Amino acid sequence: MIKEEENKSEIMDEDSLKETSENATADADESSDEPVVAEAPAEESPDQELKEIVKEDEAVLDRLLRLQADFENYKKRSQKEKTEIYQFAAENFATKLLPVVDNLERAEASLADLSEEAKGCADGLEMVFKQLKEVLKEEGLEEVSCEGSFDPKLHHGVAVGEDEEKEDQAILEVFQKGYSFKGKVIRPAMVKVCNK
């Protein structure tokens, strides 16, 4: 009886082995007949792909154009700042030279009373002063005109006087010359103005 039971269990084991192997073979046959394919995303049409590429290209081109415009603006702005810095420095230098010019003009005016021996020095001083004026003029320094009527943009009225021969607001006397640098008044002329 024990033997019979052992035989039955062996038969059952053989049967279960057969079933397992048959199932494995069937699975293998099924898998070999139909290849396993991973699910791919839905493919887009070529027209839609082209539209997306064109849209991306347009976005990149737009960014590049904006970047180029920003760079051009930066170059213009930095060039303008450089020019302003140079002009400000030159203007500051010219302003510092104005007292020297004033003193040379006073010295030139006082040379009329010199002896013949001192006239040689006076002529040399006049030549140097003339050369200085030319250099300053080339750089943009110009004397403010004091002929005609008083202009508050160009003149600084420090005194008032009367003169029957002159019109109202005419300039009677210049106490200190005024100067402009490249069109900008850096020192207005100090003048006496006619007031009727």
C-alpha positions in Angstrom: 0.0 0.0 0.0 2.8 2.3 0.7 4.2 1.3 -2.6 1.1 2.1 -4.4 1.0 5.5 -2.8 4.6 6.2 -3.8 3.8 5.2 -7.4 0.8 7.5 -7.4 2.8 10.4 -6.1 5.5 9.7 -8.7 2.8 9.6 -11.4 1.3 12.8 -10.1 4.8 14.4 -10.1 5.4 13.3 -13.6 2.0 14.7 -14.7 2.6 18.0 -13.1 6.0 18.1 -14.7 4.5 17.4 -18.1 1.9 20.1 -17.6 4.6 22.6 -16.5 6.8 21.8 -19.4 3.8 22.0 -21.8 2.8 25.4 -20.5 6.4 26.6 -20.8 6.6 25.4 -24.4 3.2 26.9 -25.2 4.3 30.2 -23.8 7.6 30.0 -25.8 5.6 29.2 -28.9 3.3 32.1 -28.4 6.1 34.5 -27.7 8.1 33.4 -30.8 5.0 33.8 -33.0 4.2 37.3 -31.9 7.2 39.6 -31.0 6.8 41.6 -28.0 6.6 45.3 -29.0 6.8 48.1 -26.5 4.1 50.6 -26.9 5.4 53.6 -28.9 4.0 57.0 -28.5 1.7 58.0 -31.2 3.7 59.3 -34.2 3.1 62.8 -35.4 2.5 63.6 -39.0 5.5 65.0 -40.9 3.6 68.3 -41.5 3.1 68.8 -37.8 6.7 68.0 -37.0 7.8 70.5 -39.6 5.5 73.1 -38.1 7.0 72.6 -34.7 10.6 72.8 -36.0 9.7 76.0 -37.9 8.2 77.4 -34.7 11.3 76.5 -32.7 13.5 78.1 -35.3 11.4 81.3 -35.3 11.7 81.5 -31.5 15.5 81.0 -31.7 15.8 83.6 -34.5 13.6 86.0 -32.5 15.9 85.6 -29.4 19.0 86.1 -31.6 17.5 89.3 -33.1 16.6 90.7 -29.7 20.1 89.8 -28.4 21.7 91.5 -31.4 19.5 94.6 -30.9 20.4 94.7 -27.2 24.1 94.4 -28.1 23.8 97.3 -30.6 22.1 99.4 -28.0 24.8 98.6 -25.5 27.5 99.6 -28.0 25.8 102.9 -28.8 25.3 103.6 -25.1 28.9 102.8 -24.2 30.2 104.9 -27.1 28.0 107.8 -26.0 29.2 107.4 -22.4 32.8 107.4 -23.5 32.3 110.6 -25.5 30.5 112.3 -22.6 33.3 111.3 -20.2 36.0 112.7 -22.6 34.0 115.8 -23.1 33.4 116.3 -19.4 37.1 115.8 -18.7 38.1 118.2 -21.5 35.5 120.7 -20.2 36.8 120.4 -16.7 40.4 121.0 -17.9 39.3 124.1 -20.0 37.5 125.5 -17.0 40.6 125.2 -14.9 42.6 127.0 -17.6 40.3 130.0 -17.7 42.0 131.9 -14.8 45.4 131.4 -16.6 43.9 132.9 -19.7 42.5 135.8 -17.7 45.9 136.5 -16.1 47.6 136.3 -19.5 45.1 138.8 -20.9 45.8 141.2 -17.9 49.6 140.8 -18.5 49.1 141.5 -22.2 47.1 144.7 -21.4 49.8 145.9 -19.1 52.6 145.5 -21.7 51.8 148.7 -23.5 53.8 150.8 -20.9 57.0 148.8 -21.2 60.3 150.1 -22.4 61.9 149.1 -25.7 64.1 146.5 -24.0 61.2 144.8 -22.4 59.2 144.8 -25.6 61.1 141.6 -26.7 59.7 139.7 -23.7 56.3 141.2 -24.3 56.3 140.0 -27.9 57.3 136.5 -26.8 54.5 136.5 -24.2 52.0 137.6 -26.8 53.0 134.8 -29.2 52.7 132.1 -26.5 49.3 133.5 -25.4 48.1 133.6 -29.0 49.2 130.0 -29.5 47.4 128.9 -26.3 44.2 130.6 -27.5 44.4 128.8 -30.9 44.9 125.4 -29.2 41.9 126.0 -26.9 39.8 127.2 -29.8 40.7 124.0 -31.7 39.5 122.0 -28.8 36.2 123.8 -28.6 36.7 126.7 -26.2 35.2 130.0 -27.5 34.8 133.4 -26.1 31.2 134.5 -25.4 30.2 137.5 -27.4 29.4 140.6 -25.3 28.1 142.8 -28.2 24.5 143.7 -28.3 21.8 143.0 -25.7 22.1 141.2 -22.4 21.3 137.5 -22.7 20.9 135.7 -19.3 22.0 132.4 -20.9 25.4 133.9 -21.9 25.9 136.8 -19.5 25.9 137.4 -15.8 24.7 140.9 -14.9 26.6 142.2 -11.9 26.1 145.9 -12.3 23.5 148.3 -13.7 24.2 151.6 -15.3 22.7 154.3 -17.6 23.8 155.5 -21.0 21.7 157.7 -23.2 23.4 156.5 -26.3 22.7 152.8 -25.7 19.4 150.9 -25.7 17.8 149.3 -22.7 19.5 146.0 -21.7 22.6 146.7 -23.8 25.9 145.7 -22.4 27.9 148.7 -21.2 31.1 147.0 -19.8 32.6 143.6 -19.5 34.3 142.8 -16.1 35.2 139.2 -17.0 35.0 137.4 -20.3 32.8 134.4 -20.6 33.6 131.2 -22.4 31.7 128.3 -24.0 33.0 124.8 -24.6 31.6 123.0 -27.6 28.5 125.1 -27.5 27.9 124.8 -23.7 28.5 127.9 -21.6 31.1 127.0 -18.9 31.5 130.5 -17.6 29.1 133.4 -18.3 30.5 136.8 -19.0 30.3 139.2 -16.0 28.8 142.4 -17.4 27.4 145.8 -16.6 23.9 146.2 -18.2 22.2 149.4 -19.3 18.9 150.1 -17.5 16.7 152.9 -18.5 
